[in-house]
Amino acid sequence: MTASTERFREFRMPDVGEGLTEAEILKWYVAVGDTVSDGQVVCEVETAKAAVELPIPFDGVVHELRFGEGTTVDVGTPIISVDTTPGAGPAEPEAAPAAPEPEAEPQGRQAVLVGYGAAPSSTKRRARKAPAESAPKAAYAAAVQAELNGHAAPAPAPVAPAAPAPAVVGPAGAGAERPLAKPPVRKLAKDLGIDLGAVTPTGPGGVVTRDDVHAAAQAVAEPAAPAVRPVQAVPAGAAASAGETRAGETRIPVKGVRKATAQAMVASAFTAPHVTEFITVDVTRTMKLVQKLKADPDMAGLRVNPLLIVAKALLVAIRRNPDVNAAWDEENQEIVRKDYVNLGIAAATPRGLIVPNIKDAQAKTLPELSKALADLVSTAREGRTSPADMSGGTVTITNVGVFGVDTGTPILNPGESAILAVGAIKLQPWVHKGEVKPRHVTTLALSFDHRLVDGELGSKVLADTAAVLEQPKRLLTWG
């Protein structure tokens, strides 16, 4: 192991949960030249399940950010390089851009988040170019030292990767020298599609700086938003081939949570044989109970709504019909019945649909369940739901009624046995005690995996849930 390898340590993209293979860098909290300490959060990444903040497991000074914001990186790939001995003087020009050999972390100090575990990486390191031999070493070393001392401007988020920067060429003819620039600046120029040979350097010894690259980029055009592909209109009447965009169309890359949701729904729909049953129920008494609970001192400060009672009703139905709380083990051809209920709640967020779950929901009192629901919703809206919170669900509720929808045919969350859709609660004419009266009515839809839940069992779960909502006093007699 060389001295350079010992000095510069790399933090690799960890597996932040459940065998994920890649993550997108959403935001850097540090820049080149910043001092970092063990446990400090250096960036936020989005996986296929959630946004997660990554702490770095060692001290030092940021030497290089390997990828810009908006870049998707494979697990195991180095994303940041840290100089662990910044007082040792300038790094050798040839050593700075060279990729260090993989270095084993000390036992218990691997670059992973607490509770997630490390995933072995087979990612191949991208070859990196060494500085040109013709570059004056003194100027290059001074530039690297300035980077380490924090004199360079922090690296802003680059836009979506454009076409690779053209090869640097000088005036016509052979012998043109390669422009002087540090590796992070070269990468920035490549990301922005800027030819370093066309950039006017302002750094010491004719070194191209970050500011020089950004000035060149602004002179060419304003950066485009990374999330949307530019529209390249197809002439009217012409047939658009795959990948082409007609005038008036916008293409949005499918990645992160949306991509994972799409893949999971396709896998679920074409793996588990879905059956959906419906029931329309008078929930007037449930609505009255909600109002009474809001005034109950034991529920003070807690959010009380119909969804809370629906969740409790479903938990009672599962308790009466425990075989529904199971999973299908395809590999071993077994049905795995579970004594715990991890109740999933489908939540629409800016990043897409996610389904965090309340662990051991069957053991919670009504106030505890109310608090758990409130925490789950607020965390999801803030984009802070952890991968662990979305793993291990057994049964899910999706409240389509908040959108004014009467009902639907929900698709199972992969690995779960059932999902209950709750429709909008509306005043409707209803026969009550032999007379037509306006009553609060809703429609429930239960989809279940017919491999492990037959029609009788599914019907009992749905009917019991409806019965509790119609007569909430059953929470006492059945619960």
C-alpha positions as CSV (number, residue, x, y, z in Angstrom):
1,M,0.0,0.0,0.0
2,T,1.5,3.3,-1.0
3,A,1.7,6.5,1.1
4,S,-0.8,8.1,-1.3
5,T,-3.3,5.3,-0.7
6,E,-3.0,5.7,3.1
7,R,-3.4,9.5,2.8
8,F,-6.5,9.5,0.6
9,R,-9.4,7.4,1.7
10,E,-12.6,6.8,-0.3
11,F,-16.1,6.5,0.9
12,R,-18.1,4.1,-1.2
13,M,-21.8,4.1,-1.9
14,P,-23.2,1.8,0.8
15,D,-26.1,-0.6,0.5
16,V,-28.6,1.4,2.5
17,G,-31.1,-1.4,2.9
18,E,-32.5,-4.6,1.6
19,G,-30.0,-5.4,-1.1
20,L,-30.4,-2.3,-3.2
21,T,-27.9,-2.0,-6.1
22,E,-27.8,1.8,-6.8
23,A,-28.8,5.2,-5.5
24,E,-29.1,8.7,-6.9
25,I,-27.1,11.5,-5.3
26,L,-29.7,14.2,-4.4
27,K,-27.6,16.7,-2.6
28,W,-24.1,17.2,-1.4
29,Y,-23.7,18.9,2.1
30,V,-19.9,19.3,1.7
31,A,-17.6,20.7,-1.0
32,V,-13.9,20.2,-1.9
33,G,-11.8,21.7,0.9
34,D,-14.3,21.2,3.7
35,T,-13.2,19.5,6.9
36,V,-15.4,16.4,7.7
37,S,-15.5,14.3,10.9
38,D,-16.5,10.7,11.6
39,G,-20.3,10.4,11.6
40,Q,-20.9,13.7,9.7
41,V,-23.6,13.6,7.1
42,V,-22.0,14.4,3.7
43,C,-24.8,13.8,1.2
44,E,-28.4,12.7,0.7
45,V,-29.2,9.9,-1.7
46,E,-32.4,8.5,-3.1
47,T,-32.8,4.8,-3.4
48,A,-35.6,2.8,-4.9
49,K,-37.4,3.1,-1.6
50,A,-36.5,6.4,0.1
51,A,-34.2,9.4,0.6
52,V,-31.4,8.6,3.0
53,E,-28.6,10.8,4.5
54,L,-25.1,9.2,4.4
55,P,-22.6,9.8,7.2
56,I,-18.9,9.4,6.5
57,P,-16.9,7.0,8.7
58,F,-13.6,8.9,9.1
59,D,-12.0,12.4,9.5
60,G,-10.2,14.5,7.0
61,V,-10.5,17.2,4.3
62,V,-12.7,16.6,1.2
63,H,-10.3,16.1,-1.7
64,E,-12.8,15.2,-4.4
65,L,-16.5,14.7,-5.0
66,R,-16.6,11.9,-7.6
67,F,-20.1,12.5,-8.8
68,G,-22.5,15.5,-9.2
69,E,-26.0,15.8,-7.8
70,G,-28.6,13.9,-9.9
71,T,-26.1,11.1,-10.8
72,T,-27.2,7.5,-10.2
73,V,-24.3,5.5,-8.7
74,D,-23.9,1.7,-8.2
75,V,-23.5,0.4,-4.7
76,G,-19.8,0.0,-3.9
77,T,-18.6,2.8,-6.1
78,P,-16.4,5.5,-4.5
79,I,-18.3,8.8,-4.3
80,I,-16.0,11.0,-2.2
81,S,-12.3,11.1,-1.6
82,V,-10.9,12.5,1.7
83,D,-7.4,13.6,2.6
84,T,-6.9,12.1,6.1
85,T,-3.6,13.9,6.6
86,P,-4.1,17.4,5.1
87,G,-1.1,18.9,7.0
88,A,1.3,16.6,5.2
89,G,1.8,19.1,2.3
90,P,0.7,19.0,-1.3
91,A,0.0,15.7,-2.9
92,E,2.2,14.6,-5.8
93,P,0.5,15.5,-9.1
94,E,0.7,12.0,-10.4
95,A,-0.9,10.6,-7.2
96,A,-3.8,12.9,-6.8
97,P,-6.0,11.7,-9.7
98,A,-5.0,8.1,-9.4
99,A,-7.6,5.8,-8.0
100,P,-6.5,4.2,-4.6
101,E,-6.4,0.5,-4.3
102,P,-9.5,-0.9,-2.5
103,E,-8.8,-0.6,1.3
104,A,-10.5,-2.8,3.9
105,E,-12.2,-0.8,6.6
106,P,-11.4,-1.7,10.2
107,Q,-13.8,-4.2,11.9
108,G,-17.0,-2.5,12.8
109,R,-16.2,0.7,10.8
110,Q,-17.3,-0.3,7.3
111,A,-18.9,2.5,5.3
112,V,-22.5,1.6,5.9
113,L,-25.5,3.1,7.7
114,V,-26.4,1.8,11.1
115,G,-28.8,-1.1,10.8
116,Y,-28.3,-1.8,7.1
117,G,-25.2,-4.0,6.7
118,A,-22.6,-4.0,4.0
119,A,-23.1,-5.3,0.5
120,P,-20.1,-6.7,-1.3
121,S,-19.3,-4.7,-4.4
122,S,-18.3,-6.0,-7.8
123,T,-18.2,-2.5,-9.3
124,K,-15.3,-2.0,-11.6
125,R,-13.3,1.2,-11.0
126,R,-13.4,3.7,-13.9
127,A,-10.0,4.3,-15.3
128,R,-8.8,7.9,-14.5
129,K,-6.4,9.9,-16.5
130,A,-3.1,11.1,-15.1
131,P,-1.9,14.7,-15.6
132,A,-0.1,15.4,-18.8
133,E,3.7,14.9,-18.5
134,S,4.2,18.3,-20.1
135,A,2.3,20.1,-17.3
136,P,4.6,22.1,-15.0
137,K,4.6,20.1,-11.8
138,A,4.9,23.2,-9.6
139,A,1.8,24.8,-11.0
140,Y,-0.2,21.6,-10.7
141,A,0.9,20.9,-7.2
142,A,0.0,24.5,-6.2
143,A,-3.4,24.0,-7.7
144,V,-4.0,20.7,-5.8
145,Q,-2.8,22.4,-2.5
146,A,-5.3,25.2,-3.1
147,E,-8.0,22.6,-3.5
148,L,-7.1,21.0,-0.2
149,N,-6.9,24.3,1.6
150,G,-10.4,25.3,0.5
151,H,-9.3,28.2,-1.8
152,A,-11.3,26.8,-4.7
153,A,-15.0,27.6,-5.0
154,P,-17.3,24.8,-3.8
155,A,-18.5,22.6,-6.6
156,P,-22.2,23.4,-7.4
157,A,-24.6,20.7,-8.6
158,P,-23.8,19.9,-12.2
159,V,-26.7,19.5,-14.6
160,A,-27.6,16.1,-16.1
161,P,-24.7,14.6,-17.9
162,A,-24.4,15.9,-21.4
163,A,-22.5,14.4,-24.3
164,P,-18.9,13.7,-23.3
165,A,-16.7,16.7,-23.7
166,P,-14.8,16.7,-27.0
167,A,-11.2,15.7,-27.0
168,V,-8.9,18.6,-26.2
169,V,-7.1,19.9,-29.2
170,G,-4.9,22.9,-29.7
171,P,-4.1,24.7,-32.9
172,A,-4.0,22.7,-36.0
173,G,-1.1,20.4,-36.1
174,A,0.7,18.0,-33.7
175,G,2.2,18.9,-30.4
176,A,-0.7,20.9,-28.8
177,E,-0.4,20.7,-25.0
178,R,-3.2,19.5,-22.8
179,P,-4.9,22.3,-20.7
180,L,-3.9,22.3,-17.0
181,A,-6.8,21.4,-14.7
182,K,-7.3,19.4,-11.6
183,P,-9.3,16.1,-11.8
184,P,-12.5,17.5,-10.2
185,V,-12.4,20.4,-12.7
186,R,-11.9,18.1,-15.6
187,K,-14.9,16.0,-14.5
188,L,-17.0,19.2,-14.1
189,A,-16.1,20.3,-17.6
190,K,-17.1,16.8,-18.9
191,D,-20.4,16.9,-17.1
192,L,-21.2,20.4,-18.5
193,G,-20.0,19.5,-22.0
194,I,-17.2,22.1,-22.0
195,D,-14.0,21.8,-24.0
196,L,-11.2,22.7,-21.6
197,G,-9.1,23.8,-24.6
198,A,-11.6,26.6,-25.3
199,V,-11.6,27.8,-21.7
200,T,-9.6,30.9,-20.7
201,P,-7.6,29.9,-17.5
202,T,-7.3,32.3,-14.6
203,G,-5.6,30.0,-12.0
204,P,-1.9,30.1,-11.0
205,G,0.4,28.9,-13.7
206,G,-2.4,28.8,-16.3
207,V,-4.5,26.3,-14.5
208,V,-8.2,26.1,-15.4
209,T,-10.4,26.6,-12.3
210,R,-14.1,25.7,-11.5
211,D,-15.1,29.3,-12.0
212,D,-13.5,29.3,-15.4
213,V,-15.6,26.3,-16.4
214,H,-18.8,27.7,-15.0
215,A,-18.1,31.0,-16.8
216,A,-17.6,29.1,-20.1
217,A,-20.8,27.1,-19.5
218,Q,-22.9,30.3,-18.9
219,A,-21.4,31.8,-22.0
220,V,-22.7,28.9,-24.1
221,A,-26.2,28.5,-22.6
222,E,-28.1,28.4,-19.3
223,P,-28.0,24.9,-17.7
224,A,-31.0,22.7,-18.4
225,A,-33.1,21.1,-15.7
226,P,-31.7,17.6,-15.0
227,A,-35.1,15.8,-14.6
228,V,-36.6,16.5,-18.0
229,R,-35.3,15.7,-21.4
230,P,-35.3,18.6,-23.9
231,V,-38.1,18.5,-26.4
232,Q,-36.9,17.7,-29.9
233,A,-40.1,18.3,-31.9
234,V,-41.0,15.8,-34.7
235,P,-42.5,17.6,-37.7
236,A,-46.3,17.5,-37.9
237,G,-47.6,14.5,-39.7
238,A,-44.3,12.5,-39.2
239,A,-44.4,9.3,-37.2
240,A,-42.3,9.5,-34.1
241,S,-40.0,6.5,-33.5
242,A,-39.1,5.2,-30.1
243,G,-37.3,7.8,-28.0
244,E,-38.3,10.7,-30.1
245,T,-40.5,13.5,-28.7
246,R,-43.3,15.2,-30.5
247,A,-44.0,18.9,-30.1
248,G,-46.0,19.4,-26.9
249,E,-44.5,16.3,-25.2
250,T,-42.1,16.1,-22.3
251,R,-40.1,13.0,-21.4
252,I,-39.4,12.4,-17.7
253,P,-36.9,9.7,-16.7
254,V,-38.4,6.9,-14.6
255,K,-36.0,6.3,-11.7
256,G,-35.9,6.0,-7.9
257,V,-39.1,5.4,-6.1
258,R,-41.3,5.6,-9.2
259,K,-39.2,3.1,-11.0
260,A,-39.2,0.7,-8.1
261,T,-43.0,1.0,-7.7
262,A,-43.6,0.3,-11.4
263,Q,-41.4,-2.8,-11.3
264,A,-43.0,-4.0,-8.1
265,M,-46.6,-3.6,-9.3
266,V,-45.8,-5.4,-12.6
267,A,-44.2,-8.3,-10.6
268,S,-47.1,-8.4,-8.2
269,A,-49.9,-8.2,-10.8
270,F,-48.4,-11.0,-12.9
271,T,-47.2,-13.2,-10.0
272,A,-49.9,-13.3,-7.4
273,P,-53.4,-14.2,-8.7
274,H,-55.4,-11.3,-7.5
275,V,-59.0,-11.5,-6.4
276,T,-60.9,-8.3,-5.4
277,E,-64.2,-8.2,-3.4
278,F,-66.3,-5.2,-2.6
279,I,-68.8,-4.2,0.1
280,T,-70.8,-1.0,0.7
281,V,-71.3,-0.2,4.3
282,D,-73.1,2.4,6.5
283,V,-70.4,4.1,8.6
284,T,-72.6,6.7,10.2
285,R,-71.8,5.3,13.7
286,T,-68.1,5.4,12.9
287,M,-68.3,9.0,12.0
288,K,-70.1,9.8,15.3
289,L,-67.4,7.8,17.1
290,V,-64.7,9.9,15.4
291,Q,-66.3,13.1,16.7
292,K,-66.6,11.7,20.3
293,L,-62.9,10.6,20.2
294,K,-61.8,14.1,19.2
295,A,-63.3,15.4,22.4
296,D,-61.9,12.6,24.5
297,P,-59.1,13.7,26.9
298,D,-57.3,10.4,26.3
299,M,-56.9,11.4,22.6
300,A,-55.9,15.0,23.3
301,G,-53.2,16.2,20.8
302,L,-53.7,13.1,18.6
303,R,-55.1,13.0,15.1
304,V,-58.4,11.2,15.0
305,N,-60.0,10.5,11.6
306,P,-62.0,7.7,9.9
307,L,-58.7,6.1,8.7
308,L,-57.8,5.4,12.3
309,I,-61.0,3.5,12.9
310,V,-60.6,1.6,9.6
311,A,-57.1,0.5,10.6
312,K,-58.4,-0.7,14.0
313,A,-61.3,-2.5,12.3
314,L,-59.0,-4.3,9.9
315,L,-56.7,-5.3,12.7
316,V,-59.7,-6.8,14.6
317,A,-60.8,-8.7,11.4
318,I,-57.2,-10.1,11.1
319,R,-57.3,-11.2,14.7
320,R,-60.5,-13.1,14.0
321,N,-59.2,-14.5,10.8
322,P,-55.4,-15.0,11.4
323,D,-54.8,-17.1,8.3
324,V,-55.1,-14.0,6.1
325,N,-51.9,-12.6,7.6
326,A,-49.5,-14.7,5.7
327,A,-47.0,-14.8,2.8
328,W,-46.4,-17.2,-0.1
329,D,-42.9,-18.8,-0.2
330,E,-42.5,-19.7,-3.8
331,E,-39.0,-21.3,-3.4
332,N,-40.1,-23.7,-0.6
333,Q,-43.7,-24.0,-1.7
334,E,-45.0,-23.0,1.8
335,I,-47.5,-20.6,3.3
336,V,-45.8,-18.6,6.1
337,R,-48.4,-17.4,8.6
338,K,-47.3,-14.4,10.7
339,D,-48.3,-13.7,14.3
340,Y,-47.5,-10.0,13.9
341,V,-49.2,-7.5,11.7
342,N,-47.0,-4.8,10.1
343,L,-49.8,-2.6,8.8
344,G,-48.8,-0.8,5.6
345,I,-50.3,2.6,4.7
346,A,-50.0,3.7,1.1
347,A,-48.8,7.3,0.9
348,A,-48.5,9.6,-2.1
349,T,-45.4,11.7,-1.9
350,P,-43.5,14.0,-4.4
351,R,-41.1,11.1,-5.1
352,G,-44.0,8.7,-5.9
353,L,-46.1,6.1,-4.1
354,I,-44.5,4.5,-1.0
355,V,-45.9,2.1,1.5
356,P,-44.3,2.4,4.9
357,N,-45.7,0.1,7.6
358,I,-46.5,0.3,11.3
359,K,-44.6,-2.5,13.1
360,D,-46.6,-4.8,15.4
361,A,-49.7,-2.8,14.8
362,Q,-51.9,-5.5,16.4
363,A,-50.4,-4.7,19.8
364,K,-51.0,-1.0,19.8
365,T,-53.8,0.8,21.6
366,L,-56.0,3.3,19.8
367,P,-53.9,6.3,21.0
368,E,-50.6,4.5,20.1
369,L,-52.0,3.6,16.6
370,S,-53.1,7.2,16.1
371,K,-49.6,8.5,16.9
372,A,-48.0,5.9,14.7
373,L,-50.2,6.9,11.8
374,A,-49.4,10.6,12.2
375,D,-45.7,9.9,12.4
376,L,-45.8,7.7,9.3
377,V,-47.7,10.3,7.2
378,S,-45.5,13.3,8.3
379,T,-42.3,11.3,7.7
380,A,-43.4,10.2,4.3
381,R,-44.4,13.8,3.2
382,E,-41.0,15.0,4.3
383,G,-39.3,12.3,2.3
384,R,-37.6,10.9,5.3
385,T,-39.1,7.4,5.4
386,S,-36.3,4.9,5.9
387,P,-36.0,1.6,3.8
388,A,-36.6,-0.4,7.1
389,D,-39.9,1.4,7.5
390,M,-41.0,0.1,4.1
391,S,-39.8,-3.5,4.6
392,G,-41.6,-6.4,6.1
393,G,-45.2,-5.3,5.6
394,T,-47.9,-8.0,5.9
395,V,-51.2,-6.2,5.0
396,T,-51.8,-2.7,3.5
397,I,-54.5,0.0,3.5
398,T,-54.9,2.5,0.7
399,N,-57.2,5.4,1.3
400,V,-58.4,6.4,-2.2
401,G,-61.3,8.2,-0.7
402,V,-59.2,11.3,0.0
403,F,-59.3,11.8,-3.8
404,G,-63.1,11.6,-3.9
405,V,-62.9,8.1,-5.4
406,D,-65.6,5.6,-4.5
407,T,-63.4,2.5,-4.7
408,G,-60.8,0.6,-6.8
409,T,-59.1,-2.7,-7.4
410,P,-55.8,-2.3,-5.5
411,I,-52.7,-4.3,-6.5
412,L,-51.0,-6.2,-3.7
413,N,-47.7,-4.8,-2.2
414,P,-45.2,-7.6,-3.1
415,G,-44.9,-10.2,-0.4
416,E,-48.2,-9.3,1.3
417,S,-51.4,-11.2,1.4
418,A,-54.0,-8.5,1.2
419,I,-54.7,-4.8,0.6
420,L,-57.8,-2.9,1.6
421,A,-59.0,0.1,-0.4
422,V,-61.2,2.6,1.4
423,G,-63.5,4.8,-0.7
424,A,-64.9,8.2,-0.1
425,I,-67.4,8.6,2.7
426,K,-70.5,10.3,1.4
427,L,-74.0,11.1,2.6
428,Q,-76.3,8.8,0.6
429,P,-80.0,7.6,0.9
430,W,-79.9,4.4,2.9
431,V,-82.5,2.2,4.3
432,H,-82.1,2.4,8.1
433,K,-84.6,0.8,10.4
434,G,-87.1,0.4,7.6
435,E,-86.9,4.0,6.4
436,V,-84.9,5.8,3.7
437,K,-82.6,8.2,5.5
438,P,-79.4,10.1,4.6
439,R,-76.5,8.1,6.0
440,H,-72.7,8.2,5.7
441,V,-71.8,5.4,3.3
442,T,-68.5,4.1,1.9
443,T,-67.3,1.2,-0.2
444,L,-64.5,-1.1,0.8
445,A,-62.5,-3.2,-1.7
446,L,-60.2,-6.0,-0.5
447,S,-57.7,-7.6,-2.9
448,F,-56.0,-10.7,-1.8
449,D,-53.5,-13.4,-3.1
450,H,-55.7,-16.3,-4.1
451,R,-52.8,-18.8,-3.6
452,L,-53.0,-18.5,0.1
453,V,-56.4,-16.7,0.7
454,D,-59.4,-18.5,-0.7
455,G,-62.8,-16.8,-1.3
456,E,-64.2,-17.8,2.1
457,L,-61.4,-16.4,4.1
458,G,-61.2,-13.2,2.0
459,S,-64.9,-12.6,2.3
460,K,-64.8,-13.1,6.1
461,V,-62.0,-10.5,6.5
462,L,-63.9,-8.0,4.4
463,A,-67.2,-8.6,6.1
464,D,-65.7,-8.4,9.6
465,T,-64.0,-5.1,8.8
466,A,-67.3,-3.7,7.5
467,A,-69.2,-5.0,10.5
468,V,-66.9,-3.1,12.9
469,L,-67.3,0.1,10.9
470,E,-71.0,-0.3,10.9
471,Q,-71.1,-1.1,14.6
472,P,-68.0,0.3,16.3
473,K,-69.0,-1.1,19.6
474,R,-67.7,-4.4,18.2
475,L,-64.2,-3.0,18.8
476,L,-65.0,-3.9,22.5
477,T,-66.8,-7.2,22.0
478,W,-64.5,-8.5,19.3
479,G,-61.2,-6.7,20.1
